[in-house]
Amino acid sequence: MFIKKFIQLLTKKERIALFIAAGIFLISGSLWLINFLNKNTVAVPTGSGKYNEGVIGQPKFINPIISNTDTDRDLSQIVYADLTDLIDHYTVSDDGKTWDVFLKDGLLWSDNKPLNSDDVVFTIETIQDPEANSPLFSTWQGIVVSRISELELEFNLRNPYAFFLDNLKQLQIVPKHIFGTIPSSNLKLSNYNLEPVGSGPYKYANYALRQDGFITEYNFEINPNYAGKKPFISQLSVKFFQGTNEIIDAFNSRKIDGFGNLSPKDVNKIKISNKITELKIPRYYAIFLNQNSSDALKDISVREALNLATDKNTLVANIFNGKADVVNQPITPSIEGYDSQIGADQFSLDQASALLDKAGWLINKDTGIREKKVGKNVVTLDLQMIVPQIQFLSDTADLIQSDWEKIGVKLSLIKLNPDDINQEIIKTRNYQMLLFGNILGNNPDLFSFWHSSERFYPGLNLSLFQDNQADSLIETIRQESDAGKRLNEIEALQKEIDSQKPAVFLFSPYYLYVSVKNLNGLENKTLITPSDRFKGISDWYLQTTRVFK
């Protein structure tokens, strides 16, 4: 009342001045308060709401022992804990062959049954059983696991393995009380593959099914028994789609909040406000050269020339819009010991042509194809390359074909269904050249990909590379626990493989994840497989609150 009478006593000019002064006071006070809060408080994630993930495909086996598709591995990562989430501590013997692992006390499955060393032993022994047909079979061969007590396990290795901890990080444990009475050969018949009982950050709630049998979504809620950090996002839903356009439409219509493996070519199809997170993944694509099937490819000059005539920077720019790394060796930039200078030959058609001229590979004026007399035979640079019918690989092959033609190399492209390549071509090694990808771990263990013992199926030495010095280095790197010595050996291995030019290394594409703008917690992660985006999903958050420092 007093203020009202006071204002009435003022003249018009005085009232205006008073209101201006009051406004200035309020604004400056607000700015001071904002500045004070910014200096003395910090934004922290807070628990909130629901997140809808989009996935292309259908779940079949949400069971890490037998999961063999990205879709199954995605859901397994959500509901199953890695062994390292369950470990309290571990010790390693001096010779590196014996690992004693101690589990956390009081571990529980999502159905409240106890989780202990019996579950770990059961998981590993089932993986090692050929009847289970587990994709992890080769990883766990030669390792003996023993139960010491409910909380203690002992792992015995035939030979010390410097990267064994990575094996433990990638191992997801399944419940013995659920699967223990099922013969390994019948694991795929269990209903628990679609209604999983796990120990991960989320637990299975339900799934929705169309009348035609298509699973439309899986719903998960926070698992109170998870031994790790509690997730911020309270509910997680995974929705399933049949193709790229369908999942992009779902994002644009806000039916989902995010999805992974977005092609750089499709970025412009995202029409709503979004956030694209670029994640590195240790995989690379290369042209693997099978010297056993081509006299021309046995010539180191030819292999060097093909490397010089491959414009990797243009491939990365044109096919991935820059969302990939150029790769020059059999490891990627995210892996220990990577050296960007080894094998970094500059693209030059002139140098490639000069190298072939010097080696006696001359252009036939009638055909335009280079040829050379080897013994009694005339060998031509008329080569064939197997290419998976995947758009970015097909585009890659087309650009390479055009450049190689300019140096007198005829390249015929045979584009096949990826499944046919896996089941027929790779098994028989029936190719001169194969454009294909290798998915590495997060360490420089190249045994499966480049050791001579892996030249034939089921090994992954796709160039049939055979080199005694490389074999020795690969074996030593696997056992070397001294990080400094190991780096020297990794450098020497890269140089040795580069000197032989057994492949034309190309690129390592980024994994692009598109989401609503307020999703945080996924940044600065390196994935091993696409499903690893969910490793650390407890760090994902949608909202923040400010607290005093």
FENWO-V787979 format. One record per residue. N is the residue number from 1. RES is the residue in one small letter. D_CENTER is the distance of its C-alpha to the mean C-alpha in whole Angstrom. Layout:
BEGIN
n,res,d_center
N,RES,D_CENTER
N,RES,D_CENTER
END
This chain:
BEGIN
n,res,d_center
1,m,70
2,f,71
3,i,68
4,k,69
5,k,73
6,f,72
7,i,70
8,q,73
9,l,75
10,l,73
11,t,74
12,k,71
13,k,70
14,e,70
15,r,67
16,i,65
17,a,65
18,l,64
19,f,61
20,i,60
21,a,60
22,a,59
23,g,56
24,i,55
25,f,55
26,l,53
27,i,50
28,s,50
29,g,50
30,s,47
31,l,46
32,w,47
33,l,45
34,i,42
35,n,42
36,f,43
37,l,40
38,n,37
39,k,39
40,n,39
41,t,36
42,v,33
43,a,30
44,v,28
45,p,26
46,t,28
47,g,28
48,s,28
49,g,28
50,k,25
51,y,22
52,n,21
53,e,18
54,g,17
55,v,16
56,i,16
57,g,18
58,q,20
59,p,19
60,k,21
61,f,20
62,i,19
63,n,19
64,p,16
65,i,19
66,i,19
67,s,16
68,n,14
69,t,13
70,d,10
71,t,13
72,d,15
73,r,12
74,d,12
75,l,15
76,s,15
77,q,13
78,i,16
79,v,19
80,y,18
81,a,18
82,d,16
83,l,19
84,t,19
85,d,20
86,l,23
87,i,24
88,d,27
89,h,27
90,y,27
91,t,29
92,v,28
93,s,31
94,d,33
95,d,32
96,g,28
97,k,29
98,t,29
99,w,27
100,d,29
101,v,27
102,f,29
103,l,28
104,k,29
105,d,32
106,g,32
107,l,29
108,l,29
109,w,27
110,s,27
111,d,30
112,n,32
113,k,32
114,p,32
115,l,29
116,n,30
117,s,29
118,d,30
119,d,27
120,v,25
121,v,27
122,f,27
123,t,23
124,i,23
125,e,26
126,t,25
127,i,22
128,q,24
129,d,26
130,p,26
131,e,28
132,a,25
133,n,23
134,s,20
135,p,16
136,l,16
137,f,20
138,s,19
139,t,17
140,w,20
141,q,23
142,g,26
143,i,25
144,v,28
145,v,28
146,s,31
147,r,32
148,i,35
149,s,35
150,e,34
151,l,32
152,e,31
153,l,29
154,e,30
155,f,27
156,n,29
157,l,27
158,r,29
159,n,28
160,p,26
161,y,22
162,a,21
163,f,18
164,f,19
165,l,18
166,d,14
167,n,15
168,l,17
169,k,14
170,q,12
171,l,16
172,q,17
173,i,20
174,v,22
175,p,26
176,k,29
177,h,31
178,i,30
179,f,28
180,g,31
181,t,34
182,i,32
183,p,32
184,s,28
185,s,29
186,n,29
187,l,26
188,k,25
189,l,29
190,s,28
191,n,29
192,y,26
193,n,23
194,l,24
195,e,26
196,p,24
197,v,25
198,g,23
199,s,23
200,g,20
201,p,20
202,y,21
203,k,24
204,y,24
205,a,27
206,n,28
207,y,26
208,a,28
209,l,29
210,r,31
211,q,34
212,d,32
213,g,30
214,f,27
215,i,25
216,t,25
217,e,23
218,y,23
219,n,24
220,f,23
221,e,25
222,i,25
223,n,25
224,p,28
225,n,28
226,y,24
227,a,25
228,g,22
229,k,23
230,k,24
231,p,22
232,f,24
233,i,23
234,s,26
235,q,25
236,l,21
237,s,22
238,v,19
239,k,21
240,f,20
241,f,21
242,q,22
243,g,20
244,t,19
245,n,23
246,e,23
247,i,20
248,i,21
249,d,25
250,a,24
251,f,22
252,n,25
253,s,28
254,r,26
255,k,26
256,i,22
257,d,21
258,g,17
259,f,15
260,g,11
261,n,10
262,l,13
263,s,15
264,p,17
265,k,20
266,d,20
267,v,20
268,n,24
269,k,24
270,i,23
271,k,26
272,i,26
273,s,26
274,n,22
275,k,19
276,i,16
277,t,14
278,e,12
279,l,8
280,k,7
281,i,4
282,p,6
283,r,7
284,y,11
285,y,13
286,a,17
287,i,20
288,f,21
289,l,25
290,n,27
291,q,30
292,n,32
293,s,32
294,s,33
295,d,36
296,a,35
297,l,32
298,k,33
299,d,35
300,i,33
301,s,34
302,v,33
303,r,29
304,e,30
305,a,31
306,l,28
307,n,26
308,l,29
309,a,29
310,t,25
311,d,25
312,k,21
313,n,22
314,t,24
315,l,21
316,v,18
317,a,21
318,n,22
319,i,19
320,f,17
321,n,19
322,g,18
323,k,15
324,a,13
325,d,14
326,v,17
327,v,16
328,n,19
329,q,18
330,p,16
331,i,14
332,t,12
333,p,13
334,s,11
335,i,12
336,e,16
337,g,19
338,y,17
339,d,20
340,s,20
341,q,24
342,i,24
343,g,24
344,a,24
345,d,27
346,q,28
347,f,28
348,s,32
349,l,34
350,d,37
351,q,36
352,a,34
353,s,37
354,a,39
355,l,37
356,l,38
357,d,42
358,k,42
359,a,41
360,g,43
361,w,41
362,l,43
363,i,43
364,n,45
365,k,47
366,d,48
367,t,44
368,g,42
369,i,40
370,r,40
371,e,42
372,k,43
373,k,45
374,v,44
375,g,47
376,k,49
377,n,46
378,v,45
379,v,41
380,t,39
381,l,36
382,d,35
383,l,32
384,q,30
385,m,26
386,i,24
387,v,21
388,p,19
389,q,21
390,i,18
391,q,19
392,f,17
393,l,18
394,s,21
395,d,22
396,t,21
397,a,23
398,d,26
399,l,26
400,i,26
401,q,28
402,s,31
403,d,30
404,w,31
405,e,34
406,k,35
407,i,36
408,g,37
409,v,34
410,k,34
411,l,31
412,s,31
413,l,28
414,i,27
415,k,25
416,l,24
417,n,22
418,p,19
419,d,20
420,d,23
421,i,21
422,n,19
423,q,23
424,e,25
425,i,24
426,i,22
427,k,24
428,t,27
429,r,26
430,n,28
431,y,27
432,q,28
433,m,25
434,l,21
435,l,19
436,f,16
437,g,12
438,n,11
439,i,7
440,l,8
441,g,9
442,n,9
443,n,13
444,p,15
445,d,16
446,l,16
447,f,19
448,s,17
449,f,17
450,w,20
451,h,23
452,s,26
453,s,26
454,e,23
455,r,24
456,f,25
457,y,23
458,p,21
459,g,20
460,l,18
461,n,20
462,l,20
463,s,23
464,l,25
465,f,25
466,q,28
467,d,29
468,n,30
469,q,30
470,a,26
471,d,26
472,s,28
473,l,26
474,i,22
475,e,25
476,t,26
477,i,22
478,r,21
479,q,25
480,e,25
481,s,25
482,d,27
483,a,24
484,g,26
485,k,27
486,r,24
487,l,23
488,n,26
489,e,25
490,i,22
491,e,23
492,a,26
493,l,23
494,q,22
495,k,25
496,e,26
497,i,24
498,d,24
499,s,28
500,q,28
501,k,26
502,p,24
503,a,22
504,v,21
505,f,18
506,l,17
507,f,14
508,s,11
509,p,10
510,y,9
511,y,7
512,l,11
513,y,12
514,v,16
515,s,18
516,v,22
517,k,23
518,n,23
519,l,20
520,n,19
521,g,17
522,l,14
523,e,14
524,n,13
525,k,10
526,t,7
527,l,4
528,i,4
529,t,3
530,p,4
531,s,7
532,d,7
533,r,8
534,f,11
535,k,11
536,g,14
537,i,15
538,s,19
539,d,18
540,w,18
541,y,22
542,l,24
543,q,27
544,t,29
545,t,32
546,r,34
547,v,35
548,f,38
549,k,36
END
